[in-house]
Amino acid sequence: MAEATRETLREHPEVEYYLARGWLNYRAVAGGILKEVEAKIGGRAKVDSIATVLRRYRSVLRKTDDRGVIKILSGSRLHLMSKVAVVTFRRSWELARELGEISRRVSEEGGLVSFVQNPFNMIFVVDEHQLDRVLSAGRKGDILEVRRNLSALVMVSPREITDTPGVIAKVTGRLGREGINLAELISSHNVTMFLMEKEEARRAYEIINSMIEEAGKISR
């Protein structure tokens, strides 16, 4: 029951925020989340037992100052895009130069594009209607994986996100607890792109958007 209580509280960041600061009555909060806790444990729970968990959990929350995270989320905006492809290439200097040029042209045309390199491979994210253009750049042996028909949630945040730890962790942690798997996660400056199967995109959008809205209520 303790974990179900903590999980329920994490789903309501505005309540978690006020509880951490001692502004809420434990029994009142326990009564408010009773049905949700019971649904998670599949049985009956007592308000007093939940209140006890909340008292203990508050000591953990007090050690975590998430005001910066709340501020960033409240200023973020979310966009949903469909029919997105992700291509993973073997790392190659010559291919990287060609893909960089394709990335520049697609960007100038106003299309969705992200080109990321790491020490092991290169990842190219693009609108599906541009996919053939991207695939033609690499030889068969250069292409490690092609994923089609994905959806992208693009979160545009205030520039201060680069100096605020915990924002992406809070969002991905919530998605993980909701059972949503990310195909890719790409972050550049103040733009974060969450890529996933299209079947999960709408629910993921609702989850992240609710976090943004709840953060906005706290920040007012």
VONU-946143 format. One line per 5 residues: their letters; for each residue x, y, z of N, C-alpha, C, O. Coordinates in steps of 0.001 Angstrom, whole numbers, plus 500000, padded with zeros to 6 digits. Layout:
a = X/Y/Z/X/Y/Z/X/Y/Z/X/Y/Z; ... $
//
This chain:
maeat = 500812/498793/500000/500000/500000/500000/500852/501267/500000/500462/502285/499428; 502006/501199/500638/502874/502373/500706/503294/502826/499308/503257/504016/498996; 503696/501865/498470/504127/502224/497116/502949/502744/496299/503110/503675/495510; 501769/502158/496475/500579/502629/495761/500248/504064/496158/499825/504861/495321; 500439/504391/497429/500189/505756/497910/501181/506733/497295/500799/507804/496823 $
retlr = 502460/506357/497302/503481/507244/496727/503269/507421/495229/503425/508521/494699; 502912/506334/494549/502675/506409/493105/501487/507313/492796/501534/508106/491856; 500425/507193/493587/499251/508047/493394/499611/509510/493600/499162/510379/492852; 500413/509773/494605/500813/511150/494887/501657/511714/493747/501522/512886/493396; 502525/510887/493170/503359/511353/492051/502519/511701/490832/502945/512486/489985 $
ehpev = 501337/511125/490741/500441/511430/489623/499729/512766/489810/499053/513250/488902; 499886/513358/490993/499276/514659/491294/500369/515592/491822/500431/515851/493024; 501232/516099/490933/502378/516892/491382/502014/518134/492175/502794/518584/493015; 500814/518706/491915/500438/519893/492679/500187/519531/494143/500526/520304/495040; 499589/518350/494392/499371/517890/495761/500712/517545/496406/500960/517877/497565 $
eyyla = 501568/516877/495644/502897/516516/496139/503676/517771/496537/504356/517786/497562; 503572/518811/495728/504279/520071/495973/503816/520707/497286/504639/521090/498118; 502497/520817/497466/501964/521460/498668/502183/520600/499912/502408/521122/501004; 502117/519276/499738/502349/518385/500872/503783/518525/501378/504019/518546/502586; 504736/518620/500456/506142/518743/500836/506383/519982/501683/507288/519998/502518 $
rgwln = 505587/521009/501475/505768/522263/502202/504893/522357/503448/504861/523391/504116; 504181/521267/503757/503392/521226/504979/502130/522049/504930/501622/522468/505971; 501613/522291/503737/500440/523152/503585/499132/522369/503526/498063/522966/503400; 499201/521039/503617/497995/520224/503501/497832/519324/504725/498806/518947/505378; 496587/518994/505013/496269/518076/506103/496415/516639/505608/495862/516279/504568 $
yrava = 497159/515817/506352/497430/514448/505907/496145/513636/505717/495990/512942/504712; 495234/513723/506674/494002/512934/506572/493132/513404/505410/492472/512600/504750; 493137/514713/505166/492345/515237/504050/492887/514716/502719/492123/514315/501841; 494207/514728/502582/494821/514204/501356/494558/512708/501237/494224/512210/500162; 494712/511992/502356/494490/510541/502353/493073/510205/501903/492864/509276/501124 $
ggilk = 492105/510964/502398/490722/510730/501989/490505/511029/500521/489710/510369/499852; 491220/512031/500023/491064/512418/498624/491622/511404/497643/491127/511278/496523; 492663/510674/498064/493288/509714/497142/492932/508267/497489/493461/507335/496883; 492039/508078/498460/491698/506732/498935/491277/505801/497799/491795/504690/497685; 490341/506245/496961/489828/505386/495891/490925/505008/494893/490960/503882/494397 $
eveak = 491817/505954/494603/492900/505671/493652/493874/504647/494224/494347/503762/493511; 494170/504774/495510/495064/503806/496158/494419/502425/496169/495079/501427/495880; 493135/502366/496501/492432/501079/496530/492403/500433/495152/492505/499212/495033; 492264/501250/494111/492260/500705/492748/493614/500094/492405/493689/499090/491697; 494677/500702/492909/496024/500197/492612/496331/498902/493359/496988/498013/492818 $
iggra = 495859/498794/494598/496168/497591/495378/495115/496503/495184/495306/495360/495600; 494001/496870/494549/492949/495888/494308/492241/495442/495569/491815/494292/495671; 492110/496343/496533/491446/495993/497788/491144/497231/498607/491277/498356/498125; 490735/497017/499853/490373/498118/500728/491607/498698/501408/492589/497996/501652; 491539/499993/501708/492615/500672/502437/491984/501601/503464/490826/501994/503330 $
kvdsi = 492754/501949/504489/492264/502836/505537/492884/504220/505392/494059/504361/505052; 492071/505234/505656/492544/506614/505571/493718/506834/506516/494694/507486/506144; 493639/506298/507733/494718/506493/508706/496027/505869/508225/497102/506425/508448; 495933/504719/507568/497141/504054/507066/497784/504871/505955/499007/505003/505900; 496959/505416/505072/497482/506250/503989/498099/507522/504565/499150/507967/504103 $
atvlr = 497452/508106/505567/497972/509322/506195/499345/509072/506812/500215/509942/506764; 499543/507894/507386/500844/507547/507969/501920/507493/506890/503036/507974/507091; 501578/506903/505741/502524/506857/504620/502864/508271/504160/504021/508570/503861; 501861/509133/504103/502082/510510/503661/503025/511258/504606/503872/512027/504152; 502885/511040/505903/503772/511699/506872/505220/511292/506636/506125/512126/506664 $
ryrsv = 505427/510000/506405/506787/509510/506171/507323/509994/504826/508500/510331/504695; 506445/510021/503839/506863/510426/502493/507226/511904/502455/508077/512313/501666; 506594/512700/503292/506891/514131/503293/508347/514389/503653/508956/515320/503126; 508919/513575/504548/510323/513761/504928/511245/513538/503738/512313/514144/503652; 510828/512660/502814/511600/512437/501586/511429/513623/500644/512397/514103/500054 $
lrktd = 510198/514088/500512/509912/515203/499609/510627/516477/500038/511058/517261/499192; 510754/516688/501332/511377/517922/501828/512838/518020/501419/513389/519118/501337; 513474/516870/501160/514878/516868/500761/515046/517172/499278/516163/517390/498809; 513943/517186/498543/513987/517414/497099/513316/518736/496761/512104/518884/496910; 514107/519686/496309/513558/520987/495931/513287/520977/494429/514209/521116/493625 $
drgvi = 512020/520813/494056/511684/520707/492636/511030/521973/492098/510340/521932/491079; 511244/523100/492780/510640/524341/492301/511150/524716/490915/510403/525250/490095; 512433/524432/490655/512983/524727/489336/512331/523889/488252/512045/524383/487162; 512096/522613/488556/511443/521711/487605/510022/522185/487318/509592/522220/486165; 509300/522548/488374/507924/523035/488219/507897/524281/487340/507032/524417/486475 $
kilsg = 508837/525181/487560/508884/526421/486780/509119/526136/485298/508480/526735/484434; 510044/525214/485011/510341/524877/483612/509129/524222/482954/508757/524587/481839; 508514/523262/483635/507351/522580/483062/506207/523553/482803/505521/523457/481785; 506004/524487/483723/504895/525435/483555/505085/526322/482334/504113/526821/481766; 506335/526518/481929/506610/527354/480760/506826/526570/479483/507199/527144/478460 $
srlhl = 506597/525257/479526/506827/524402/478361/505566/524283/477504/504446/524461/477982; 505782/523980/476232/504683/523754/475298/504914/522424/474592/506053/522033/474338; 503820/521732/474280/503920/520379/473739/503271/520297/472367/502189/520843/472146; 503947/519604/471439/503434/519428/470079/503473/517938/469730/504437/517244/470052; 502427/517458/469073/502342/516058/468661/502467/515964/467146/501750/516642/466409 $
mskva = 503386/515114/466690/503596/514918/465255/503504/513431/464934/503994/512592/465690; 502876/513113/463812/502707/511714/463410/503512/511419/462150/504069/512319/461523; 503560/510134/461793/504258/509671/460592/505705/510143/460568/506154/510830/459651; 506409/509744/461614/507818/510093/461765/508655/508825/461611/508261/507757/462079; 509793/508941/460965/510702/507806/460776/512022/508075/461495/512468/509217/461603 $
vvtfr = 512636/506996/461984/513944/507085/462636/514882/506092/461955/514591/504898/461888; 515997/506591/461456/516981/505742/460782/518289/505782/461572/518801/506855/461890; 518816/504606/461882/520103/504511/462572/521158/504048/461574/521015/503000/460944; 522218/504841/461438/523295/504551/460493/524573/504172/461233/524798/504573/462375; 525399/503391/460552/526748/503152/461042/527535/504456/460938/527381/505201/459970 $
rswel = 528366/504729/461918/529099/505993/461939/530126/506045/460813/530926/505127/460632; 530083/507144/460062/530998/507331/458936/531138/508826/458683/530141/509542/458603; 532375/509294/458559/532592/510721/458353/531980/511191/457034/531329/512235/456986; 532187/510425/455973/531655/510810/454662/530131/510833/454677/529513/511757/454148; 529521/509804/455289/528064/509741/455365/527518/510851/456261/526472/511428/455967 $
arelg = 528217/511148/457345/527777/512212/458253/527709/513548/457531/526793/514340/457757; 528674/513793/456666/528681/515047/455912/527484/515122/454966/526859/516173/454825; 527171/513996/454319/526037/513977/453393/524708/514103/454137/523807/514816/453696; 524592/513406/455271/523365/513494/456065/523192/514896/456651/522073/515396/456766; 524295/515515/457014/524229/516885/457512/523678/517834/456467/522923/518752/456789 $
eisrr = 524054/517615/455211/523550/518453/454122/522059/518207/453900/521301/519147/453661; 521634/516933/453978/520208/516619/453846/519426/517266/454984/518347/517819/454772; 519977/517191/456184/519331/517802/457347/519135/519297/457137/518079/519843/457457; 520149/519950/456602/520063/521392/456361/518963/521712/455352/518194/522654/455544; 518890/520920/454269/517898/521193/453230/516476/520937/453728/515568/521722/453453 $
vseeg = 516284/519834/454463/514951/519530/454996/514510/520623/455965/513349/521030/455965; 515438/521093/456785/515125/522158/457739/514721/523439/457015/513772/524111/457419; 515430/523771/455960/515103/524973/455190/513733/524867/454536/513066/525875/454306; 513317/523635/454238/512006/523413/453628/510886/523363/454669/509713/523224/454322; 511257/523479/455947/510260/523503/457011/509837/522143/457517/508834/522038/458223 $
glvsf = 510573/521094/457175/510215/519747/457610/510803/519398/458964/511727/520055/459443; 510252/518352/459575/510780/517851/460839/512079/517110/460574/512128/516225/459720; 513123/517464/461296/514400/516783/461120/515234/516911/462388/515239/517950/463048; 515937/515833/462711/516908/515853/463801/518010/514873/463437/517744/513717/463108; 519236/515339/463498/520384/514503/463148/521348/514515/464324/521912/515553/464670 $
vqnpf = 521533/513337/464939/522355/513225/466142/523443/512183/465922/523184/511102/465393; 524661/512518/466332/525772/511573/466257/526264/511246/467661/526287/512105/468543; 526656/509992/467851/527312/509592/469092/528553/508780/468724/528793/508565/467536; 529339/508329/469674/530580/507617/469324/530381/506311/468564/531342/505762/468027; 529139/505799/468508/528920/504479/467922/528079/504487/466645/528299/503660/465760 $
nmifv = 527119/505409/466538/526273/505445/465354/525694/506837/465149/526020/507773/465880; 524832/506960/464146/524192/508237/463829/522691/507999/463707/522258/507017/463105; 521906/508899/464279/520450/508747/464301/519821/509924/463562/520099/511086/463860; 518973/509600/462601/518329/510620/461775/516817/510493/461946/516243/509440/461664; 516175/511561/462404/514724/511605/462582/514149/512538/461525/514633/513655/461342 $
vdehq = 513101/512068/460825/512598/512861/459709/511139/512504/459426/510679/511418/459779; 510413/513429/458784/509065/513114/458295/509148/511928/457335/510097/511818/456559; 508157/511047/457390/508205/509848/456553/508280/510162/455060/508892/509407/454305; 507673/511252/454627/507696/511541/453194/509092/511949/452720/509334/512060/451518; 510014/512173/453671/511404/512478/453323/512313/511260/453502/513526/511354/453316 $
ldrvl = 511725/510120/453862/512532/508952/454228/513393/508442/453076/514570/508143/453279; 512832/508338/451873/513609/507834/450734/514834/508700/450478/515899/508202/450112; 514671/509966/450671/515769/510919/450486/516913/510625/451461/518088/510727/451110; 516548/510263/452676/517553/509956/453698/518207/508603/453427/519427/508469/453512; 517387/507599/453100/517920/506256/452871/518861/506207/451675/519797/505408/451648 $
sagrk = 518613/507054/450691/519456/507045/449489/520879/507513/449782/521786/507308/448975; 521067/508145/450946/522397/508659/451284/523346/507550/451713/524562/507683/451571; 522798/506453/452238/523658/505404/452771/523621/504128/451959/522601/503788/451360; 524739/503426/451943/524767/502104/451331/524065/501123/452259/523826/501423/453429; 523741/499958/451733/522981/498979/452504/523658/498644/453829/522984/498515/454852 $
gdile = 524959/498505/453821/525679/498157/455040/525746/499278/456057/526067/499047/457223; 525440/500510/455615/525490/501658/456524/524233/501776/457377/524257/502397/458439; 523134/501180/456913/521844/501333/457590/521659/500201/458599/521560/499033/458224; 521616/500559/459876/521486/499564/460937/520033/499263/461280/519689/498123/461593; 519179/500284/461222/517770/500087/461584/516922/501208/461000/517343/502363/460939 $
vrrnl = 515710/500840/460570/514736/501825/460091/513423/501580/460828/512884/500474/460800; 512916/502615/461484/511631/502511/462185/510679/503527/461584/510967/504723/461533; 509536/503026/461129/508555/503876/460453/507296/504053/461303/507070/503348/462286; 506496/505019/460882/505169/505241/461458/505208/505466/462969/504331/504998/463696; 506219/506179/463431/506292/506562/464836/505607/507911/465034/505279/508607/464072 $
salvm = 505402/508260/466284/504905/509593/466626/505956/510303/467463/506723/509670/468187; 505981/511619/467355/506939/512422/468111/506199/513443/468961/505351/514186/468467; 506531/513467/470237/506065/514532/471118/507238/515484/471298/508287/515100/471814; 507056/516712/470874/508129/517702/470942/507791/518711/472035/506806/519443/471937; 508615/518739/473070/508403/519665/474183/509407/520811/474073/510619/520607/474136 $
vspre = 508875/522010/473910/509706/523210/473824/509628/523921/475168/508552/524337/475597; 510766/524059/475827/510809/524579/477192/511564/525905/477252/512254/526271/476300; 511437/526622/478364/512262/527823/478546/513744/527467/478468/514133/526340/478778; 514558/528411/478061/515986/528144/477875/516683/527715/479162/517745/527095/479119; 516086/528045/480305/516697/527697/481596/516713/526197/481859/517325/525750/482830 $
itdtp = 516050/525410/481007/516042/523959/481213/517458/523385/481169/517736/522367/481803; 518351/524035/480423/519721/523527/480308/520478/523609/481632/521475/522913/481820; 520008/524455/482549/520661/524602/483854/519788/524086/484997/520076/524337/486167; 518716/523361/484651/517779/522874/485668/517749/521352/485656/517152/520763/484756; 518373/520703/486623/518382/519240/486638/517028/518654/487027/516295/519226/487834 $
gviak = 516712/517504/486439/515542/516747/486870/514293/516892/486032/513319/516176/486266; 514285/517801/485052/513063/518020/484269/512746/516793/483413/511649/516241/483492; 513706/516376/482603/513472/515232/481715/513269/513954/482527/512458/513102/482163; 514009/513828/483624/513857/512640/484474/512447/512551/485046/511883/511462/485156; 511881/513700/485410/510523/513703/485969/509508/513260/484920/508591/512495/485219 $
vtgrl = 509679/513744/483690/508736/513394/482621/508878/511926/482230/507885/511203/482153; 510114/511483/481983/510308/510091/481565/509946/509116/482682/509466/508014/482418; 510176/509525/483930/509792/508674/485054/508292/508451/485092/507823/507341/485343; 507545/509518/484839/506080/509403/484826/505619/508526/483663/504725/507696/483828; 506226/508706/482490/505859/507881/481336/506164/506409/481608/505377/505527/481264 $
gregi = 507314/506156/482227/507685/504779/482541/506717/504126/483505/506352/502963/483336; 506299/504876/484521/505346/504324/485486/503998/504045/484843/503243/503194/485313; 503694/504765/483763/502438/504549/483042/502578/503467/481973/501628/503189/481241; 503765/502853/481884/503969/501758/480948/504210/502175/479517/504018/501376/478601; 504632/503423/479301/504880/503911/477940/506364/503790/477619/507213/504308/478346 $
nlael = 506663/503106/476530/508045/502874/476118/508469/503909/475077/507723/504198/474141; 509658/504458/475244/510185/505429/474291/511102/504737/473301/512021/504016/473690; 510847/504961/472010/511725/504418/470976/513034/505191/470936/514103/504606/470759; 512950/506496/471101/514124/507367/471144/513797/508583/472000/512639/508983/472122; 514828/509155/472583/514711/510419/473310/515862/511305/472857/517030/510956/473024 $
isshn = 515522/512449/472285/516545/513355/471763/516338/514728/472391/515248/515296/472318; 517383/515249/473000/517298/516553/473648/518390/517461/473103/519564/517093/473069; 517986/518649/472679/518931/519626/472154/518528/521010/472636/517465/521518/472278; 519385/521614/473450/519125/522926/474035/517792/522896/474781/517683/522204/475793; 516778/523623/474316/515515/523672/475052/514403/522859/474387/513230/523018/474725 $
vtmfl = 514770/521992/473444/513785/521163/472737/514047/519692/473059/515159/519193/472884; 513006/519012/473532/513106/517587/473843/512104/516830/472989/510922/517172/472952; 512584/515797/472301/511731/515015/471412/511585/513595/471966/512568/512870/472123; 510338/513216/472260/510025/511874/472734/509413/511103/471565/508349/511471/471067; 510076/510042/471128/509588/509251/469999/509046/507923/470496/509667/507262/471329 $
mekee = 507873/507529/469976/507214/506319/470460/506289/505760/469385/506035/506403/468367; 505790/504547/469632/504809/503956/468731/503545/504812/468735/503164/505375/469762; 502902/504900/467569/501756/505805/467432/500612/505439/468377/499842/506310/468783; 500493/504138/468732/499403/503709/469608/499518/504305/471012/498522/504409/471728; 500728/504695/471401/500935/505225/472748/501005/506748/472780/501045/507350/473853 $
array = 501021/507366/471609/501287/508801/471534/500205/509652/472192/500515/510594/472921; 498943/509326/471940/497864/510153/472489/497871/510120/474014/497714/511155/474662; 498052/508931/474586/498072/508828/476044/499294/509548/476616/499201/510214/477648; 500437/509411/475942/501642/510103/476402/501451/511613/476348/501896/512338/477239; 500785/512080/475293/500511/513518/475175/499664/513991/476356/499952/515023/476963 $
eiins = 498630/513236/476673/497738/513625/477771/498482/513648/479103/498238/514519/479939; 499394/512690/479303/500152/512626/480557/501074/513833/480697/501063/514517/481720; 501878/514092/479653/502830/515206/479736/502096/516536/479793/502491/517440/480529; 501032/516653/479018/500279/517909/479020/499645/518167/480385/499565/519313/480827; 499193/517103/481054/498620/517279/482395/499696/517726/483378/499419/518507/484288 $
mieea = 500935/517231/483200/502038/517668/484054/502319/519153/483846/502579/519884/484802; 502265/519590/482592/502497/521005/482275/501391/521873/482880/501665/522923/483461; 500143/521426/482738/499018/522199/483269/499059/522271/484795/498800/523324/485376; 499386/521150/485442/499451/521131/486902/500596/521999/487408/500469/522665/488436; 501719/521991/486683/502843/522857/487057/502440/524322/486928/502855/525163/487725 $
gkisr = 501627/524619/485912/501150/525987/485728/500283/526453/486885/500354/527614/487286; 499460/525551/487428/498605/525904/488570/499453/526237/489795/499149/527166/490543; 500524/525460/489986/501394/525684/491141/502138/527009/491011/502344/527713/491999; 502541/527344/489783/503384/528522/489555/502619/529834/489582/503233/530900/489611; 501298/529782/489575/500513/531024/489544/500675/531818/490836/500086/532889/490981 $
//
